[in-house]
Amino acid sequence: MKNIIFLFSLLLCCGSGGKLAQSCDVHHVVDGDTISLHCESDLPKTKKSIRLMGIDCPESKANQKCLREGDCADQIPKGKKAKARLSELLTKNVRADIISRDKYGRELGYVYANGKDVGLTLLQEGLCKNIGNKYPHPKKVIYDAAR
């Protein structure tokens, strides 16, 4: 059954129209679910912000979101932990599968280091939450199984 779910999710992902399997260099980790990258298909020295699809990590610094939610003091230590773990998971060169853009213009996708989906790893380790019900994505079935 897990193999069927995996194959179905893979078909959904690959048929999504995203620019799959771009080789990218990591510039820096913005927070637990956002990375600044330069990908091979970009113009030289062009950096882009990639938001990891399917997860939401706590905020790593005070911003409008945590102020609006009223829990910055609770979120920030957890957000810093997620950001640090993402930094540990990433290698200098990663693979990025860009699927779409969000309402803020950030590219959304999955990032792989050493062949592993770093967003899924953060979810499995309990550092970020699954937002697939609110924002469906191609790997939702796999991410739901990681709970």
PANULO-425122 format. One record per residue (C-alpha): residue in one letter; y, z, x. Coordinates in pm, whole numbers, padded with zeros to 5 digits, always signed. Example, Ala and Ser with C-alpha at 12.3 -4.5 7.8 and 13.67 -1.06 7.14 Angstrom:
// residues 2
A-00450+00780+01230 S-00106+00714+01367 
This chain:
// residues 147
M+00000+00000+00000 K+00244+00085+00281 N+00175-00257+00436 I+00262-00428+00108 I+00584-00227+00080 F+00672-00315+00439 L+00608-00686+00390 F+00806-00690+00065 S+01100-00516+00233 L+01081-00753+00529 L+01096-01051+00294 L+01395-00901+00115 C+01571-00839+00444 C+01507-01183+00592 G+01599-01360+00273 S+01929-01178+00236 G+02141-01439+00408 G+02248-01203+00684 K+02296-01309+01044 L+01970-01163+01172 A+01873-01053+01521 Q+02199-01063+01710 S+02188-00920+02058 C+02479-00678+02100 D+02625-00448+02362 V+02724-00099+02250 H+03087-00006+02319 H+03088+00337+02160 V+02962+00545+01873 V+03235+00599+01615 D+03040+00855+01412 G+02685+00912+01290 D+02673+00593+01085 T+02921+00359+01255 I+02900+00185+01593 S+03145-00036+01782 L+02958-00339+01921 H+03016-00673+02089 C+02753-00925+01978 E+02650-01247+02149 S+02778-01457+01859 D+03130-01308+01883 L+03421-01438+02082 P+03448-01281+02429 K+03574-00923+02429 T+03572-00904+02049 K+03451-00568+01923 K+03334-00508+01571 S+03253-00202+01372 I+02901-00196+01229 R+02831+00051+00949 L+02463+00142+00934 M+02333+00026+00599 G+02151+00262+00365 I+02265+00594+00511 D+02565+00822+00500 C+02615+01088+00764 P+02843+01389+00739 E+03194+01337+00875 S+03238+01417+01245 K+03612+01483+01217 A+03853+01577+00941 N+03944+01275+00731 Q+04036+01186+00373 K+03672+01180+00260 C+03578+01533+00366 L+03921+01666+00264 R+03872+01513-00082 E+03522+01664-00102 G+03662+01997+00019 D+03390+02065+00276 C+03522+01951+00614 A+03429+02282+00777 D+03067+02232+00667 Q+03047+01858+00739 I+03204+01837+01084 P+02937+02029+01285 K+02662+01829+01108 G+02854+01506+01163 K+02892+01579+01534 K+02518+01642+01557 A+02442+01307+01385 K+02688+01127+01615 A+02533+01286+01925 R+02182+01194+01810 L+02286+00834+01742 S+02431+00820+02095 E+02095+00940+02230 L+01902+00678+02031 L+02114+00382+02139 T+02057+00178+02451 K+02320-00038+02626 N+02192-00346+02445 V+02074-00333+02083 R+01971-00576+01811 A+02193-00587+01503 D+02093-00744+01172 I+02421-00792+00986 I+02362-00815+00611 S+02703-00797+00442 R+03050-00638+00443 D+03176-00332+00259 K+03499-00295+00066 Y+03673-00184+00388 G+03577-00504+00572 R+03322-00337+00800 E+03005-00528+00867 L+02697-00359+00721 G+02356-00386+00875 Y+02066-00236+01060 V+02074-00159+01433 Y+01762-00142+01647 A+01726+00021+01989 N+01392-00005+02168 G+01258-00176+01854 K+01337+00121+01628 D+01577+00124+01333 V+01827+00393+01439 G+01954+00448+01083 L+01601+00511+00959 T+01544+00754+01245 L+01859+00952+01152 L+01740+00961+00793 Q+01388+01074+00891 E+01534+01350+01108 G+01744+01478+00816 L+02077+01413+00990 C+02202+01167+00728 K+02136+01107+00362 N+01984+00807+00191 I+02239+00619-00021 G+02010+00339-00137 N+02032+00442-00502 K+02410+00417-00501 Y+02425+00115-00267 P+02098-00083-00287 H+02000-00266+00031 P+01709-00476+00162 K+01522-00184+00321 K+01571+00059+00033 V+01197+00090-00031 I+01131+00184+00332 Y+01423+00427+00341 D+01311+00588+00013 A+00966+00645+00165 A+01126+00828+00460 R+01243+01122+00248 
